[in-house]
Amino acid sequence: MSRVVVLGWIASLGGMILWLYGYLTTGSSSFVDWHNKTPWWIADYLPNIQAEIGMALMSVGMVVIYWPGKKNKSTLGRRHATYADQAVAPSLDDAE
């Protein structure tokens, strides 16, 4: 596991803890007035600034974890054989 992926997991877990803290406690007001801009079921997940920052950290962590990494130069030109490539199709001459 690369160092970037580990940092992504740490950001994601830290964001989840911060979001959960913000969701369960009353904190300061949020950056965006979610109740006027979104449906109630979305606005209830972001009640204050701690929940917003936690959700942003979780999103950034997921992007870092699942972003495609650099490819090895040794595997760029290599074609990986699949089961379908290896299977030999019977010809009509073999049916006799």
N, C-alpha and C positions, 0 to 999 in steps of 0.2 A: 504494500500500500504506500503510495507516495505521500510526501509531506503536505502537498496541497490538499489531498483528499482528507487527511487527518485534520487539517485546519478547517475544512468544510464541515466535517462532523462536529468539531468543537463549536463552530459558529451556529450550526443548526441546533445543537443541544442547548447552548447558551440562550439562543433565541426562544426556544421552547420554554425554558425555565422563566425567562423574563416575561414572555407572553402569558404564561400561567399565573405569574405573580400579578401582572396587570389586570388579568381577567377576574381574578378572585378578590382583589382589593380595590378600594376607591382611591384613585390617584389624581394626578392633575388632569386638566382638560386635554383633549386630543388635538393634533395638528389639523385634522380635517373633521368637519361636522358630518360624520357618517350617517346619522339618522335622517338628515335632509337630502343626502346625495345617493343613498343606497337603500335597498329594502331592509326591513327591520331585522331579518335573520342574518344579514351580513353585518349590520351595524352593531349587533349584540356581541360579536366576536372582538370588536375593537373599541372598548369603552373609554380608554385613556391612552396617554402617550407611551406608557410602558408596554402596553399591548401592541401598539403600532410599531415600536422599535423592535420588539420581540418577533413580530411577524416579518418585518423586513430582514432581520438577521436569519430567520429560518429560510426565507426565500433565497437570500444570497448564499447560504450554506448549501442548499440543494443545487443551485446552479454550479457552484464550484465542484461539488461531488460528481455530478453527472455530465459535466462539460467534457467533450472528447479531448483526450490528451494527444501529445505528439506521437506520431507513428515512427517506428524503427525504420531506418533506411534498408535494413536487411529484409524486411517483409513487405516493402512497398511493391516490388515487382513480382513477388511470388504469388502464384495462384493456388489457393487452398482447395484441395479436392474434397468433394462431398460424397456422400453415399451414392447419390444418383449418378455422379460422374464415374464412380468406380464400377457400378453395376454394368454388366454386359447384357445388352438387349439381344434376345434370340432373333435370328434371321428366319426368313421364310424357307430357306433351304434346309434348315434343321428340323422342320416339322415333318418330313417324310418318314 
